[in-house]
């Protein structure tokens, strides 16, 4: 496909409805988080998960896997990579099928496959890209490489009808999540907005307690949770946790 034909215009409105066909999780390997980061007595093995969104307007890839890093980082995290080409093939796709890339943020374990998709638009928050280019943040070669095409965002955007980017700062200042409206309910691809589904569940409970007027003190919750909750998600999925959050009581259809 010609890269110009793939160009995505953010907030583009079309004359016809372009429904989401499916959301599919793909496995891109894992890494070992050392005890210095887990806060516990043992290291923790964490998956690296990306997501394919099939839409009438094209194929969107949310995160692209683990890139090659410097020897110190490699020794620190001991990553095991699954090639992006192989993961896409298992899902019935090729690199050429991808229309647009959205990275939740630009750490090396989320944007590692971006150079393989040169020419496709990469949608990223302006804040995130500026920080990544400042140095000492990620692997420089994964940020600026031949053929890279960034579309910088300042806040929320609708990529295609029913597919929304929502800023979810915290893990990084420019972190973003993807909200996908499907006929059977909305799916949120939260990236690393929360490390685990249990963290998201705890935040939701804290939010509900505050809304119900439970007396302080209460734990806080991220301000962006209000915006994600407005979409009434049926499922929330994560970058480093295979568990899926679902509401205890699904909202009325």
C-alpha positions as CSV (number, residue, x, y, z in Angstrom):
1,X,0.0,0.0,0.0
2,X,1.1,3.5,-0.8
3,X,2.0,5.4,2.4
4,X,0.1,8.5,1.2
5,X,-3.0,6.4,0.8
6,X,-2.7,5.2,4.4
7,X,-2.4,8.7,5.8
8,X,-4.8,9.1,8.7
9,X,-6.5,12.4,9.3
10,X,-7.3,12.7,12.9
11,X,-10.9,13.7,13.7
12,X,-11.8,12.9,10.1
13,X,-15.5,12.6,9.6
14,X,-16.7,10.3,6.8
15,X,-20.1,10.3,5.0
16,X,-20.7,6.7,6.0
17,X,-20.4,4.7,9.2
18,X,-17.2,2.7,9.5
19,X,-17.8,0.2,12.3
20,X,-15.1,-1.6,14.3
21,X,-14.9,-5.2,13.2
22,X,-12.7,-6.6,15.9
23,X,-10.1,-6.0,18.6
24,X,-7.5,-8.7,18.9
25,X,-4.6,-9.0,21.4
26,X,-1.2,-10.2,20.1
27,X,1.7,-11.5,22.1
28,X,5.1,-9.8,21.4
29,X,7.2,-11.5,24.1
30,X,8.0,-10.7,27.7
31,X,10.7,-9.3,30.0
32,X,11.8,-9.9,33.6
33,X,11.2,-6.9,35.9
34,X,13.9,-7.0,38.6
35,X,13.3,-6.9,42.3
36,X,14.5,-3.3,42.4
37,X,11.3,-2.4,40.5
38,X,8.8,-4.9,41.8
39,X,9.1,-3.9,45.5
40,X,9.0,-7.6,46.4
41,X,11.4,-10.4,47.2
42,X,11.3,-11.9,43.6
43,X,11.5,-10.6,40.1
44,X,8.4,-10.7,38.0
45,X,7.9,-11.8,34.4
46,X,5.6,-9.5,32.5
47,X,4.1,-10.0,29.0
48,X,4.4,-7.5,26.3
49,X,1.0,-7.2,24.6
50,X,-0.2,-5.2,21.6
51,X,-3.6,-4.9,20.0
52,X,-5.0,-5.0,16.4
53,X,-8.1,-3.0,15.7
54,X,-9.8,-4.0,12.5
55,X,-12.0,-1.2,11.2
56,X,-13.7,-0.5,7.9
57,X,-11.2,2.4,7.5
58,X,-8.1,0.2,8.0
59,X,-6.0,-1.8,10.4
60,X,-4.7,0.0,13.5
61,X,-1.9,-1.4,15.6
62,X,-1.7,-0.3,19.2
63,X,1.9,-0.7,20.4
64,X,4.6,-2.6,18.4
65,X,6.7,-4.6,20.9
66,X,10.2,-4.7,22.3
67,X,13.0,-2.9,20.5
68,X,16.7,-3.6,20.8
69,X,18.3,-1.6,23.6
70,X,21.8,-1.0,25.0
71,X,23.6,-3.9,26.7
72,X,22.9,-2.5,30.2
73,X,19.1,-2.3,29.6
74,X,19.1,-5.7,28.0
75,X,20.8,-7.2,31.0
76,X,18.5,-5.4,33.4
77,X,15.2,-6.6,31.8
78,X,16.3,-9.8,30.0
79,X,13.7,-9.4,27.2
80,X,12.5,-12.2,25.0
81,X,11.0,-10.9,21.8
82,X,8.4,-12.4,19.5
83,X,8.9,-10.9,16.0
84,X,6.2,-8.5,15.0
85,X,5.9,-10.2,11.6
86,X,5.3,-13.6,13.2
87,X,2.7,-12.2,15.6
88,X,0.8,-10.4,12.8
89,X,1.0,-13.6,10.6
90,X,-0.6,-15.6,13.4
91,X,-3.4,-13.1,13.4
92,X,-3.8,-13.4,9.6
93,X,-2.0,-10.1,8.7
94,X,1.2,-8.7,7.3
95,X,3.2,-5.6,8.0
96,X,1.8,-4.1,4.8
97,X,-1.8,-4.4,6.2
98,X,-1.2,-2.0,9.0
99,X,-2.7,1.5,8.2
100,X,-1.8,3.4,11.4
101,X,0.2,3.0,14.6
102,X,-0.7,4.3,18.0
103,X,1.8,3.9,20.8
104,X,0.6,4.3,24.4
105,X,4.0,5.8,25.0
106,X,7.5,5.6,23.5
107,X,9.5,3.4,25.9
108,X,11.5,0.7,24.1
109,X,9.1,-2.1,25.0
110,X,6.1,-0.3,23.4
111,X,7.6,1.1,20.2
112,X,10.2,-1.5,19.2
113,X,8.5,-2.4,15.9
114,X,7.9,1.1,14.7
115,X,10.8,1.2,12.3
116,X,9.3,-1.9,10.5
117,X,6.3,0.3,9.8
118,X,8.1,3.3,8.4
119,X,5.7,5.4,6.3
120,X,2.6,4.7,8.4
121,X,1.4,7.6,10.5
122,X,2.3,7.2,14.2
123,X,-0.1,9.0,16.5
124,X,1.5,10.3,19.6
125,X,1.0,13.0,22.1
126,X,3.1,16.1,21.5
127,X,4.3,16.0,25.1
128,X,5.4,12.3,24.7
129,X,7.4,12.9,21.5
130,X,9.1,16.0,22.9
131,X,10.2,14.0,26.0
132,X,11.4,11.0,23.9
133,X,13.5,13.3,21.8
134,X,15.1,15.1,24.8
135,X,17.4,12.1,25.4
136,X,17.8,9.6,28.2
137,X,14.2,8.5,27.9
138,X,14.1,5.7,25.4
139,X,16.1,4.2,22.5
140,X,16.7,7.1,20.1
141,X,16.7,4.9,17.0
142,X,13.2,3.8,17.8
143,X,11.9,7.4,17.9
144,X,13.6,8.9,14.8
145,X,14.3,6.6,11.9
146,X,14.1,6.8,8.1
147,X,10.5,7.2,7.0
148,X,9.0,8.0,10.3
149,X,5.8,10.0,10.1
150,X,4.4,11.4,13.3
151,X,1.0,13.0,13.8
152,X,1.3,14.9,17.1
153,X,-1.7,15.3,19.2
154,X,-2.6,17.8,21.9
155,X,-5.1,15.9,23.9
156,X,-8.0,13.7,22.9
157,X,-8.7,12.8,19.2
158,X,-11.0,10.6,17.2
159,X,-8.9,8.6,14.8
160,X,-11.8,6.9,13.0
161,X,-15.5,6.8,13.9
162,X,-15.7,5.0,17.2
163,X,-11.9,4.9,17.8
164,X,-10.7,7.5,20.3
165,X,-7.3,8.4,21.7
166,X,-7.6,9.6,25.3
167,X,-4.6,11.1,27.3
168,X,-3.9,9.0,30.4
169,X,-0.8,10.6,31.9
170,X,0.9,9.0,34.9
171,X,3.4,6.4,33.8
172,X,4.7,9.1,31.4
173,X,3.5,12.6,31.0
174,X,2.3,11.9,27.4
175,X,0.8,8.4,28.0
176,X,-2.4,7.8,26.0
177,X,-5.0,5.0,25.8
178,X,-7.3,3.9,23.0
179,X,-11.1,3.6,23.4
180,X,-12.8,1.4,20.8
181,X,-16.6,1.4,20.6
182,X,-17.9,-1.9,19.4
183,X,-21.5,-3.1,19.0
184,X,-21.2,-5.4,22.0
185,X,-19.6,-2.7,24.2
186,X,-16.6,-0.4,24.5
187,X,-13.1,-1.8,24.9
188,X,-10.4,0.4,26.4
189,X,-6.8,-0.4,25.5
190,X,-5.2,1.1,28.5
191,X,-1.5,0.4,27.8
192,X,0.4,1.1,30.9
193,X,-2.0,3.6,32.4
194,X,-2.2,1.0,35.0
195,X,0.3,-1.9,35.3
196,X,-2.4,-4.4,36.3
197,X,-6.1,-5.0,35.9
198,X,-6.2,-5.1,39.7
199,X,-4.8,-1.6,39.9
200,X,-7.5,-0.4,37.5
201,X,-10.2,-2.1,39.6
202,X,-8.8,-0.5,42.8
203,X,-9.0,2.9,41.1
204,X,-12.5,2.3,40.0
205,X,-13.6,1.4,43.5
206,X,-12.0,4.5,44.9
207,X,-13.8,6.6,42.3
208,X,-17.2,4.9,43.2
209,X,-16.6,5.4,46.9
210,X,-15.9,9.1,46.3
211,X,-19.0,9.5,44.1
212,X,-21.1,7.8,46.8
213,X,-19.9,10.2,49.4
214,X,-17.9,7.9,51.6
215,X,-16.1,9.9,54.2
216,X,-12.5,10.7,53.9
217,X,-9.8,9.5,54.0
218,X,-10.1,7.7,50.7
219,X,-7.4,6.6,48.2
220,X,-7.0,8.9,45.2
221,X,-7.7,7.9,41.6
222,X,-6.3,9.3,38.3
223,X,-8.2,12.3,36.9
224,X,-8.4,10.6,33.5
225,X,-10.5,7.8,35.0
226,X,-13.6,10.1,34.8
227,X,-13.1,10.4,31.0
228,X,-12.6,6.7,30.4
229,X,-15.6,5.9,32.6
230,X,-17.8,8.2,30.5
231,X,-17.5,5.6,27.7
232,X,-18.9,2.9,30.0
233,X,-16.3,0.3,29.0
234,X,-17.3,-3.4,29.1
235,X,-13.6,-4.4,29.0
236,X,-10.3,-2.8,29.8
237,X,-7.1,-4.5,28.6
238,X,-3.4,-3.7,29.4
239,X,0.1,-3.8,27.9
240,X,1.8,-5.9,30.7
241,X,-1.1,-7.9,32.2
242,X,-3.1,-10.6,30.4
243,X,-6.0,-10.1,32.8
244,X,-9.0,-8.1,31.6
245,X,-11.0,-5.8,33.8
246,X,-14.8,-6.0,33.4
247,X,-17.4,-4.1,35.5
248,X,-19.2,-6.1,38.1
249,X,-22.5,-4.8,36.6
250,X,-22.4,-4.1,33.0
251,X,-24.1,-0.8,32.0
252,X,-27.5,-1.0,30.3
253,X,-27.3,-1.4,26.5
